[in-house]
Amino acid sequence: MVRNEITVRRSDTILAEIVQLHNAISQRAYDLFRNGSSSDTLDNWLKAENDLITKPLVSLKNMRARPQRRSISKLREAPTI
């Protein structure tokens, strides 16, 4: 499994983060338009979002789940050493 580093940044407000993300997406969409990827602005915007916003690979495990109990018949069938 490939592990990616996650950068943690502090921001004064959530609005500042949203504006920064919007500007980055806008710039990427414009770059896609200039490179001739697509002339459709919505396609460029969605591609830019996909390029810049990624979903981290995370595996969740239920730590409160009870372990499975083995039945007495299965314990009797277990080989002895």
C-alpha positions in Angstrom: 0.0 0.0 0.0 1.3 3.4 -1.0 1.3 6.0 1.8 0.8 9.6 0.9 1.9 12.4 3.2 -0.9 14.7 4.3 0.0 18.3 4.8 -1.7 20.0 7.7 -2.0 23.8 7.3 -3.5 26.3 9.7 -5.8 29.0 8.5 -7.4 31.9 10.2 -10.8 31.2 8.8 -12.6 28.5 6.7 -13.5 31.2 4.3 -9.8 31.8 3.6 -9.4 28.1 2.8 -12.4 28.1 0.5 -11.1 31.2 -1.4 -7.7 29.6 -1.8 -9.1 26.4 -3.1 -11.4 28.2 -5.5 -8.5 30.2 -6.9 -6.4 27.0 -7.3 -9.3 25.3 -9.1 -9.9 28.3 -11.3 -6.2 28.5 -12.3 -6.1 24.8 -13.1 -9.2 25.0 -15.2 -7.8 27.9 -17.1 -4.5 26.0 -17.7 -6.6 23.1 -19.0 -8.4 25.5 -21.4 -5.2 27.0 -22.6 -3.6 23.6 -23.2 -6.6 22.7 -25.4 -7.8 19.8 -23.2 -11.4 20.8 -23.7 -13.3 23.9 -24.8 -16.1 23.2 -22.4 -15.7 25.3 -19.2 -17.6 22.9 -17.0 -15.5 19.9 -18.1 -12.4 21.9 -17.4 -13.7 22.9 -14.0 -14.6 19.4 -13.0 -11.3 18.0 -14.2 -9.5 20.7 -12.2 -11.5 19.8 -9.1 -10.6 16.1 -9.7 -6.9 16.9 -10.1 -6.7 19.1 -7.0 -9.1 17.5 -4.5 -8.3 13.9 -3.8 -10.0 11.4 -1.4 -7.4 9.9 0.9 -7.0 6.2 1.0 -8.3 5.3 4.4 -9.2 2.0 6.0 -11.6 2.2 8.9 -11.7 -0.5 11.5 -14.5 -0.9 14.1 -12.5 -1.0 17.4 -15.6 -1.7 19.5 -16.7 -4.8 17.6 -16.7 -7.9 19.7 -14.5 -10.7 18.7 -16.3 -13.7 17.2 -16.9 -16.5 19.7 -16.0 -20.0 18.7 -18.6 -22.6 19.5 -17.9 -25.4 21.9 -18.2 -28.0 19.1 -15.5 -26.2 17.1 -13.3 -26.2 20.1 -13.7 -30.0 20.6 -12.8 -30.5 16.9 -9.6 -28.6 17.2 -6.5 -30.9 17.0 -4.5 -31.4 20.1 -0.8 -31.1 20.2 
